[in-house]
Amino acid sequence: MYKVQMMEKEKAVIIAVKRPGEEIDIEELKGLIEALSGEVVQTVIQKRKAFSPSTYVGKGKVQEIDTENATLIVAYHPLSYSQKRNLEELTGLPVIDRTEVILEIFARRARTKEAKLQVELARAYYQLSHLRGKGKKLSRLGGGIGTRGPGETKTEVEARTLRKKIHKLRKEIEEIEKRQKIIRKSRKRKNFITVAVVGYTNVGKSTLVKTLTQKDVFIKDIPFATLDVKTGSLYLNGKQVLISDTVGFIRKLPHELVASFRATLGEVREADILLIVFDISSEKLEEELKSVEEVLKN
């Protein structure tokens, strides 16, 4: 698998399939790539009823990719192992998808032990999901009829290792969740009012929390500037209100991240009040609000 950590200074080509009735946001993906210090040098979009099972976009669109000036291909939708492998063989360039870009941003932004564990868990989920296709591919290349191919055996070992890693990470995160539950119960006993600030990434949540509470919150005009829950307080009508800044959401947030960030999202589930922040000047306001609502429903 291509190491996304090498993405700085990369010249990326975005490839995307737009299916009937589907909205895609190429500018957002471009912004995510730029957040990793990459540069988008070409965008190749194809309207299709469905993804090509072998190459995601059609073979004709693959030929349009500027392999002379690009150093990396980024697909808008999640790719299977075989789609990645085929694209790499046809273009001679490494291939990643949007999920991997977001995972790398999360990895770079993680500061606390909790956030780092959650990102590591998300990556392990992603790697495990791609091993299934890898095992089938290698088995066809190396195994005979009625036998188990060497590629499949190696993949099974890798899968076992990842499952053990996932189990260990989940245990560690569960311990963090237990401690957080104790803290939240203590707040309830003291009759604190709890407010969770939620919204689309880079919409101004941290700025609002810092302004209201004077809490030292990291602020920067980049996607997912902070992944750690920061809680400040203020007094309203004689009552102490605890306001928590939470991780920002994004359209089609990878399910691996939703699954692994249970501890962080727990602050949202247990809050007395959800304060949704949005940028009224955004041209994509309705889409951003819809994305936030979808994550909250899950």
C-alpha positions in Angstrom: 0.0 0.0 0.0 1.3 3.5 -0.9 2.5 5.4 2.1 0.4 8.5 2.2 2.9 10.1 4.6 5.0 10.8 1.4 2.2 13.0 0.0 3.9 16.4 0.6 5.0 18.0 -2.6 3.0 15.3 -4.6 1.5 16.4 -7.9 -1.9 14.7 -7.8 -4.5 13.8 -10.4 -8.0 13.5 -9.0 -10.2 10.9 -10.8 -13.9 10.7 -10.1 -17.0 8.9 -11.3 -20.3 10.9 -11.1 -23.2 8.5 -11.0 -26.8 9.6 -11.9 -28.3 11.7 -9.2 -25.1 11.8 -7.2 -23.4 15.0 -6.0 -19.6 15.0 -5.7 -17.4 17.8 -4.4 -14.1 17.9 -6.2 -13.2 21.3 -4.7 -13.4 19.8 -1.2 -11.2 16.9 -2.1 -8.7 19.3 -3.7 -8.7 21.2 -0.4 -8.0 18.1 1.5 -5.0 17.2 -0.8 -3.7 20.8 -0.4 -4.0 20.4 3.4 -1.3 17.7 3.0 0.9 20.0 1.0 0.0 18.3 -2.2 -0.8 20.0 -5.5 -3.7 19.0 -7.9 -2.4 19.2 -11.5 -5.4 17.5 -13.2 -9.0 16.4 -12.6 -10.5 13.6 -14.6 -14.3 13.2 -14.1 -16.5 10.6 -15.9 -20.3 10.2 -15.9 -21.2 6.6 -15.5 -24.1 4.5 -14.2 -21.6 2.5 -12.1 -17.9 2.2 -11.3 -15.8 0.1 -13.5 -15.1 -3.1 -11.5 -11.5 -3.2 -12.7 -10.4 0.4 -12.9 -13.1 2.6 -11.2 -13.2 5.0 -14.2 -13.3 3.5 -17.8 -10.2 2.5 -19.6 -10.5 5.5 -21.9 -10.5 7.9 -19.0 -7.4 6.1 -17.6 -5.6 7.0 -20.8 -6.4 10.7 -20.2 -4.4 10.8 -17.0 -1.3 13.0 -17.3 1.3 10.5 -16.2 4.1 12.7 -17.3 3.5 15.5 -14.8 1.7 13.7 -12.0 3.2 11.7 -9.2 0.0 10.4 -7.5 -3.6 9.5 -8.4 -6.4 10.2 -5.9 -9.8 8.6 -6.4 -12.9 10.3 -5.1 -14.6 7.1 -4.0 -13.2 4.2 -2.0 -11.3 1.8 -4.2 -11.0 -2.0 -4.0 -7.6 -3.6 -3.9 -8.0 -4.8 -7.5 -9.0 -1.4 -8.7 -5.9 0.2 -7.1 -3.6 -2.5 -8.5 -5.0 -2.3 -12.0 -4.8 1.5 -12.1 -1.2 1.4 -10.8 -0.2 -1.2 -13.5 -1.8 0.9 -16.2 -0.4 4.3 -15.2 2.8 3.5 -13.4 1.7 5.8 -10.6 0.7 5.1 -7.0 -3.0 5.3 -6.3 -4.9 6.2 -3.1 -8.5 7.2 -2.4 -10.3 10.0 -0.6 -10.6 7.9 2.6 -6.8 7.5 2.8 -6.4 11.3 2.3 -8.7 11.9 5.3 -7.1 9.3 7.4 -3.7 10.9 6.8 -5.0 14.3 7.8 -6.4 12.9 11.0 -3.1 11.2 11.7 -1.2 14.5 11.4 -3.7 16.4 13.5 -3.9 13.9 16.3 -2.2 15.2 19.5 -3.5 13.3 22.5 -3.1 9.5 23.1 -6.9 9.1 22.6 -6.9 10.7 19.2 -3.8 8.8 18.1 -5.4 5.5 19.2 -8.6 6.3 17.3 -6.8 7.2 14.1 -4.7 4.0 14.4 -7.8 2.0 14.8 -9.4 3.6 11.7 -6.4 2.8 9.6 -6.4 -0.8 10.8 -10.1 -1.2 9.9 -9.3 0.3 6.4 -6.3 -2.1 5.9 -8.4 -5.1 6.9 -11.2 -4.3 4.5 -8.6 -4.2 1.6 -6.9 -7.5 2.5 -9.9 -9.5 1.4 -9.6 -8.4 -2.2 -5.8 -8.8 -2.0 -6.1 -12.4 -0.9 -8.4 -13.3 -3.8 -6.1 -11.7 -6.3 -2.9 -13.4 -5.0 -4.6 -16.7 -4.7 -5.6 -16.7 -8.4 -2.1 -15.8 -9.3 -0.4 -18.5 -7.2 -2.8 -21.2 -6.2 -4.0 -24.3 -8.2 -7.4 -25.8 -8.3 -8.4 -27.3 -5.0 -5.4 -25.8 -3.2 -4.9 -22.7 -1.0 -2.5 -20.3 -2.8 0.5 -18.8 -1.0 -0.8 -15.3 -1.4 -4.0 -16.2 0.4 -2.0 -17.8 3.2 0.1 -14.7 3.6 -3.0 -12.5 3.6 -4.6 -14.6 6.3 -1.6 -14.0 8.5 -1.8 -10.3 7.8 -5.5 -10.3 8.6 -5.0 -12.1 11.9 -2.3 -9.6 12.9 -4.7 -6.7 12.1 -7.6 -8.3 14.0 -5.3 -8.6 17.1 -4.2 -5.0 16.7 -7.9 -3.9 16.3 -8.8 -5.9 19.5 -6.0 -4.3 21.4 -6.8 -0.8 20.3 -10.5 -1.2 21.0 -9.6 -2.3 24.6 -7.4 0.7 25.1 -10.1 3.1 23.7 -12.8 1.4 25.9 -10.7 2.2 29.0 -10.6 5.8 27.9 -14.4 5.7 27.4 -14.9 4.4 30.9 -12.8 7.3 32.4 -14.8 9.8 30.3 -18.1 8.3 31.5 -17.0 8.8 35.1 -16.2 12.5 34.3 -19.5 13.0 32.7 -21.4 11.4 35.6 -19.5 13.8 37.9 -20.7 16.7 35.9 -24.3 15.5 36.0 -24.1 15.2 39.8 -22.9 18.7 40.1 -25.8 19.9 37.8 -23.5 21.3 35.2 -25.2 22.1 31.9 -23.2 20.5 29.0 -23.1 21.8 25.5 -21.4 20.0 22.6 -20.4 22.3 19.7 -20.7 20.4 16.4 -20.5 21.4 12.7 -18.8 20.9 9.4 -15.0 20.9 9.5 -13.2 24.3 9.5 -16.5 26.2 10.1 -15.4 28.1 13.2 -16.4 25.9 16.1 -13.0 26.3 17.9 -13.1 30.0 17.4 -16.6 30.2 19.0 -15.6 28.0 22.0 -12.5 30.1 22.6 -14.4 33.3 22.4 -17.1 32.1 24.8 -14.9 30.4 27.4 -11.4 31.9 26.9 -10.2 28.3 26.7 -6.8 27.8 25.0 -8.1 26.0 21.9 -6.0 25.4 18.8 -7.3 27.4 15.9 -6.1 27.3 12.3 -7.8 27.7 8.9 -7.3 24.1 7.9 -9.6 21.0 7.7 -9.8 19.0 11.0 -7.5 21.4 12.9 -8.2 19.6 16.1 -9.4 16.1 16.8 -9.3 16.3 20.6 -12.4 17.4 22.7 -11.6 20.6 24.5 -14.0 21.8 27.2 -14.3 25.2 28.6 -16.8 26.8 30.9 -18.9 29.9 31.5 -21.7 31.0 33.8 -25.2 31.8 32.7 -27.8 32.9 35.2 -25.6 31.7 38.0 -25.2 28.2 36.5 -22.0 26.7 35.2 -22.1 25.7 31.6 -19.5 23.4 30.1 -18.9 23.9 26.4 -17.0 21.2 24.4 -15.4 21.7 21.0 -15.6 18.4 19.0 -14.1 17.0 15.9 -15.5 18.5 12.7 -17.6 16.5 10.2 -17.3 16.2 6.5 -19.5 14.9 3.6 -19.3 11.1 3.4 -17.1 10.8 6.5 -15.3 7.4 6.1 -17.2 4.8 8.2 -13.8 3.7 9.6 -13.5 7.0 11.3 -17.1 7.1 12.6 -16.5 3.6 14.1 -13.2 4.4 15.7 -14.1 7.9 17.1 -16.8 6.5 19.5 -15.0 8.0 22.5 -14.9 11.5 21.0 -18.5 11.3 19.7 -19.6 10.2 23.2 -19.3 13.8 24.2 -21.9 14.6 21.6 -24.2 11.8 22.6 -24.2 12.7 26.3 -24.5 16.5 26.0 -27.6 18.3 27.2 -27.5 20.7 24.3 -26.1 20.3 20.8 -25.0 23.7 19.3 -24.6 23.3 15.6 -22.3 25.9 14.0 -22.6 26.7 10.3 -21.2 29.4 8.0 -24.2 31.2 6.5 -22.0 32.5 3.7 -21.1 29.0 2.5 -22.3 28.2 -1.0 -22.8 24.6 0.2 -24.6 25.4 3.4 -27.5 22.9 2.9 -25.1 20.1 1.9 -22.9 20.7 4.9 -25.8 20.7 7.3 -27.1 17.5 5.8 -23.7 15.9 6.3 -23.6 17.0 10.0 -27.2 15.6 10.5 -26.2 12.2 8.9 -23.3 11.8 11.2 -25.3 12.7 14.3 -28.0 10.2 13.3 -25.4 7.4 13.3 
